[in-house]
Amino acid sequence: MPQQPAFFIPHGGGPCFFMDDPKGMWTGMARFLETLPERLATPPKAILIVSAHWETKGFAFTGAQQPSLIYDYYGFPPHTYDLTYGAPGAPSLAARAAELMREQGFEASVDPDRGLDHGAFIPLKVAFPAAEIPVVEMSIERSFDPALHVAAGNALASLREEGVLILGSGMSFHNMQAYGDPRSSPGARAFDDWLTETVQSDAIERADLLAHWSKAPSARFAHPPRQEEHLLPLMVAAGTGAGKGERIYNEEVLSTALSGYRF
């Protein structure tokens, strides 16, 4: 079975891909997400998606046979709270992932009741609209320790050999107060350039750079203190990769540079 890749993908703003978008703000990002199946040598047996919108002590995995949806966005049009995504869960994958984590000394659990939040079901609905591939969501650890998340990816890397597509779902820039301000562009670009160069480093150097990401140019402008949850899914995806990563998406949205990566 060919090894599945790992991706870090942007999930956009709330249910943005399913709303009127007269200025085409989200068109490029949607088109990128739609290309994900084309980037796979074979269809995955399952998808493990790390969401920026689920924080736990230790790591956790959704274990429902049929996950519900969590509409964790606010103030959007009524129809966006009726969106559906009927992909089955994969309790056996959740158990396997938690076992791999515990074998490496991580605290890990399976939550049989939690559903998929919008950091998971919104991009999946764009990329895999048929909703036929089983999905497990993974949390981020509430310590926000970047090295811990890279190491978590290391622990899960073998799942790629078992036909599991690993997705980190977040945003490479996530300063809510800076979106839409033209003055944000230089700082956002500086961090994006650093992040891309880091992703393209070999795995050992990349892990060290990501562990100290807050020292990067404009790092705390791109991800203010205690708001870096949208970068941590990248750490997990990067940790699953043994070689150099590559940038596969780049666009300026709301005056900020945004990127997506493959490992």
C-alpha positions, -999 to +999 in steps of 0.1 A: +000+000+000+015+034-010+023+057+019-003+084+024+010+120+027+003+144+055-010+179+048-013+211+067-044+229+053-062+261+060-098+258+071-109+293+063-132+315+084-162+296+099-184+281+072-170+305+046-170+281+017-208+276+020-218+313+020-222+339-007-188+353-016-192+380-042-156+392-040-142+357-043-123+360-011-124+323-004-124+310-040-087+302-042-086+284-009-117+263-018-100+254-051-069+243-032-089+221-009-108+206-038-074+194-053-065+173-022-078+140-037-058+146-068-027+148-047-031+112-035-017+081-052-046+061-039-077+069-019-071+067+019-086+040+041-094+067+066-086+103+075-071+115+108-076+153+111-060+174+138-083+204+145-072+237+160-107+239+176-104+210+202-081+214+232-076+187+258-053+176+285-032+150+268-044+141+233-078+127+224-094+111+194-131+109+184-143+074+187-180+076+175-192+052+149-211+081+133-197+114+145-221+143+150-212+179+139-203+207+162-213+241+148-187+261+167-190+293+148-212+323+156-232+350+138-233+333+104-264+328+082-289+303+094-284+278+066-248+273+078-261+256+109-279+230+087-248+219+069-243+181+070-213+158+066-222+122+070-188+105+069-186+075+092-162+074+122-134+049+126-134+037+162-106+011+155-084+039+141-091+060+171-081+032+194-050+024+173-039+061+173-043+063+211-024+031+215+005+044+194+006+076+215+006+058+248+034+035+236+055+066+233+046+079+267+019+103+258-014+107+276-040+098+250-077+088+251-107+081+229-138+102+233-168+081+221-192+111+222-175+141+207-184+151+172-165+169+144-160+206+149-158+231+120-121+229+118-127+193+106-160+190+088-158+223+069-126+216+049-135+179+046-169+189+031-150+208+004-122+183-002-141+150+001-178+160-004-190+124-009-183+118+028-174+082+022-140+080+039-141+073+076-129+102+098-113+105+132-106+140+147-076+145+170-073+173+196-044+195+203-028+195+238-038+225+259-002+232+269+004+244+234+039+230+236+052+229+200+078+202+205+052+180+221+030+183+190+059+175+167+067+144+188+030+134+187+033+134+149+064+112+152+043+087+172+016+086+146+037+085+115+033+048+109-004+053+103+005+067+069+019+033+060-015+018+070-034+040+045-044+068+068-043+104+054-032+128+081-045+164+079-035+192+102-063+218+099-056+253+111-043+286+096-007+296+090-016+331+101-042+336+128-043+371+143-080+380+143-073+417+149-049+419+120-070+403+092-081+428+066-056+455+076-032+463+047-006+471+073-006+434+082+009+423+049+047+428+056+046+410+090+024+382+077+047+377+047+078+377+069+064+349+090+051+330+060+086+331+044+102+317+076+075+290+080+080+279+044+117+277+047+114+258+079+089+233+064+114+227+035+142+218+060+152+183+068+131+166+095+157+171+124+163+208+117+126+213+111+116+199+144+141+222+162+130+253+143+093+245+149+100+239+186+112+275+187+088+290+162+080+320+185+115+334+178+107+336+141+103+370+123+068+384+132+059+352+149+039+367+177+022+391+153+011+361+132+001+341+162-004+362+194+004+346+228-020+319+237-036+321+203-012+298+185-037+269+185-041+273+147-004+266+141-002+235+163-019+211+138+010+219+114+034+207+141+017+173+142+016+170+104+052+179+102+062+154+128+048+126+107+072+134+079+107+119+076+118+141+046+116+177+035+082+192+032+069+214+005+045+243+001+015+234-020-007+265-014+000+302-010-023+331-013-029+365+003-063+366+020-075+395+041-041+412+036-023+382+051-002+355+035-016+320+040+001+287+031-006+250+030+021+223+031+027+186+023+049+163+043 
